[in-house]
Amino acid sequence: MLLDHTPPPADATSGVASAPTAVDACRAAVTALTDRTAPGCPPYPPDRVSVLLSVHDRLRTVASTGSWQTFATVPPGSGISGRVWSSGQPAVVPVVADDPDYVALRPDIRSEICVPVHEPGGRRIGVLDLEWTGPVELAPWRGAAERVAALLGGRIAELGGPPAESRSEKLLRHVAAMTTATNEFQLRTATLAAARDVSGLGAAVLLLPHPSGHRPVADDAGGELAERILTILTAAGPDELDRLVERSHRFGAAYTLGEPDRPATADTEPLTGIGIGTLITVPVGQPEAGGVLLAADERVSRPDPTTVNLMELLAAQAWACLDRLRGLARLRERASSDPLTGLRHHGPFGERMAAATPGRTALLAIDVDGFKSVNDTYGHQAGDQLLIELARALEGALRQGDELYRIGGDEFVAVVEVARPEEAVGIGERLADAARRLDRTISVGVAVQRHREVPEHTMQRADAALYEVKRRGRDGVRLAPT
């Protein structure tokens, strides 16, 4: 039996040392460790071997053999290999079924050894993973695995480090971040980060449609260059920005040719004036409602057309995600608001009352006087029109921060914050005056939430005050006992 001091297989030494690329070095290590005829190899070579190297925030499988499938990437901390990567400590697992982190890619695997791969300076760059289906003496193989890992780490360092993430891989990673964005701010941030990373340029800016014209936006990670671009685009004015957007949507993406001595077009001349040497512009969205994605740098270079193609894919994904977010926002708005008046209804009212301040939050229960007769006499269309007009009038009579809800057919409730109950009564009087200006009347019951009183009881007291107004002839405001 070979002991722990056994050197790595000779084939691993020669194959790894002469490999022309990091990927070839990983493949040579895998091949040598699974070669049952290799000299210097301990008995019972592993049935499955994988090399995973760190790429961005994950471990990527660079070379593997011995199973029908393998994971393309592994998150740090996931599985035994992810645990070894995170801890930097080797793992020797005689029975994988006893290890809660084990993730099976072959149902017959029995034992596993996983060791970190370091560069000579100590920087951890990946892991080497060995698995067996039958009984094996693991101690010699741990020594062999660690020596192959050291040899592999040294050769990868000589070759310049692990293989870089490709532009396509970058794009896919960023697209995932864009797709999971839950609001427009997160989406803009993810899009700008992706534009910088995929293009290799230092700054990215979005020109997005706005009611007052296109507006440039950037993020903090764009640095001082992005700030200068924002300043010059903001100073350019809406007409110039519209021309830049129109040109991009009319003719498509554009990029510089690394010829700074040539004159710039009128819409990009302000950017060359602040020292921009390289610029990619890509249309975003539809011509009638879209914008432009810009990536720029002070360095003078000629972008690869393939990079521009990836930027176009990025812009298309950004617009699709933006359209999805806005569609979801519209659905949420419809779900939380009354389709007739546009006021919020029961769900948002309950959420608002959950944040009420006892002693300061007042409820104003509002009922339209004689509304049934309007429907009976003039029809439901006239009744609907009356509710729309009343909703607008009542909202206009409220103060900034007061909220109005429609909670029934002709029933409304206002939630207001007041210093004293009389203030809430005054707001109720303003609402009644607003209704009178429409030649209608309303009855208003006011209740200030008591300490330790649940919102439902406050609403019941406001309703009771409202019915007292009805009983006394309608068209009035009454405060419930505090």
Disulfide bonds with the S-S distance in Angstrom:
none
